[in-house]
Amino acid sequence: MLAPAPRSTAIWPIAGDVPDLRTIIADQAVTITAQEALIHAYQSWLNTQQTPPAPLPTATGNGTASASPNGTTLTVSGVTGGSIVINAVVAGSGVPTGTTIIAQQSGVTGGNGVYTTSVTTTASSAPLTFTPPPPVSPWPTPNDAPTLTSVQQQQTAILRTQTALIQQYQDLLNTSQTPAPPSGP
């Protein structure tokens, strides 16, 4: 019968492993820093893209309704102050409350031209205002909720891991009697 192999009483890591471990830790620190920069870049991009646009200014102009084809054709001239956009609310003499622009038939985009209104108007060279709809915030949409929950959970996990890593660094500094960095704890 063979005698059992003697057990090693050496403690891991052995002193010879220290340089390799230092290299691994340094490489991991570089990776963590790069990933942190990438996360910040993604969050910054997302914040920029999800910022609601500024409200558009109200445009003014003079409008005359046309009977063809059904009184929803509005010819506008002298547009100032902003652009006429689809879904802008039209107000003025001869324009029923709640009338909106639903299309532009011809002319300068958003400026002087012929537009289609949502209802029949009777404006005749009347001063009109064209109030654009309020900007729609793209953040968050109902479809974003599961993704946002996932990101929040992953960020929580990362924060816990970073907290544990910081504690390990502090423990290493304390046990090795290395002074803490000037910007450290």
Protein Blocks (a to p, Z undefined) as FASTA:
>chain_A
ZZdddddfbdcddfklmmmmmmmmmmmmmmmmmmmmmmmmmmmmmmmmmpccdddddddd
dddddfbfnopaccdehiehiacdehiacedehiaghiacfbdfbdcehiacddddfbdc
fbehiacdddddddddfbdcfklmmmmmmmmmmmmmmmmmmmmmmmmmmmmmmmnopacd
fklZZ
